[in-house]
Amino acid sequence: MFVKENLKNFKETLPDHVILVAVSKTKPISDIQDAYEAGHRIFGENKIQEMVNKYEALPKDIEWHMIGHLQRNKVKYMAHFVSLIHGVDSLKTLKEIDKQAKKHDRVINCLLQAKIAKEETKFGLSFEDVENILKSDELSDLTHVKVKGLMGMASFSSDQQIVSGEFKNLKSLFDQLNKDGHQLQILSMGMSGDYKLAIAQGSNMIRVGSAIFGPRNYIAS
Ligand SMILES: *Cc1c(COP(=O)(O)O)cnc(C)c1O
């Protein structure tokens, strides 16, 4: 009941143009089932094996998003079902996704992860590298991946100005790229602690876990 109520209340506060990815990593199948029964269909996981297990156990009309850092050698395990890969940070990874998607006769949608936080620990491409990948001939040769937009993670900071500023930078890049003729639709930014700031800066896809499912217990998982 907790998940259903929480999810319903959370969704009521969201503007219509914002897509919610319910981040179910470390959470049991039963929690996802509850969210599913409440009508939710888009879930995010950060480990491929965990996502595969959940995919196999749950209804097949769920859209699974991979939001974690990708291990290239594991892309093959999710290529037959993943619906959006958020954390792509190299052309090499796009090539691997393309290769695996081809085997299943699919086109896999991806987001390029741009580095917006100052912290060393956050993955992601420089803005320049995002641009270079998007305009590269190598990308246009890949017929089984489609870059749909950008993803970013802000600094883990209580300073709202810092966090807002980082989201704003990513939105500017997104707008600039579209002005230059790219056709990016998705801007994935915002998590439980900062999704309001992200939406205020133009996010249209948020990845929210603990605000819906409660805190994660990493020791037990
Ligand atoms: C875990 C995770 C989230 C969700 O985090 P919450 O703070 O629980 O909302 C969002 N994005 C990524 C990339 C994550 O790994």
The ligand as an SDF file (V2000), in Angstrom:
LIG
                    3D

 15 15  0  0  0  0  0  0  0  0999 V2000
   19.6750    5.6860   -7.9090 C   0  0  0  0  0  0  0  0  0  0  0  0
   19.5940    6.6440   -9.0290 C   0  0  0  0  0  0  0  0  0  0  0  0
   18.5410    7.5720   -9.1200 C   0  0  0  0  0  0  0  0  0  0  0  0
   17.4270    7.6850   -8.0940 C   0  0  0  0  0  0  0  0  0  0  0  0
   17.9180    8.1410   -6.8780 O   0  0  0  0  0  0  0  0  0  0  0  0
   16.9110    8.6420   -5.7190 P   0  0  0  0  0  0  0  0  0  0  0  0
   17.7420    9.6160   -4.9640 O   0  0  0  0  0  0  0  0  0  0  0  0
   16.5640    7.4320   -4.9230 O   0  0  0  0  0  0  0  0  0  0  0  0
   15.7360    9.2500   -6.3530 O   0  0  0  0  0  0  0  0  0  0  0  0
   18.5120    8.4100  -10.2220 C   0  0  0  0  0  0  0  0  0  0  0  0
   19.4660    8.3600  -11.1640 N   0  0  0  0  0  0  0  0  0  0  0  0
   20.4930    7.4950  -11.1170 C   0  0  0  0  0  0  0  0  0  0  0  0
   21.4980    7.4960  -12.2080 C   0  0  0  0  0  0  0  0  0  0  0  0
   20.6010    6.6120  -10.0400 C   0  0  0  0  0  0  0  0  0  0  0  0
   21.6270    5.7500   -9.9960 O   0  0  0  0  0  0  0  0  0  0  0  0
  1  2  1  0
  2  3  1  0
  2 14  2  0
  3  4  1  0
  3 10  2  0
  4  5  1  0
  5  6  1  0
  6  7  2  0
  6  8  1  0
  6  9  1  0
 10 11  1  0
 11 12  2  0
 12 13  1  0
 12 14  1  0
 14 15  1  0
M  END
$$$$
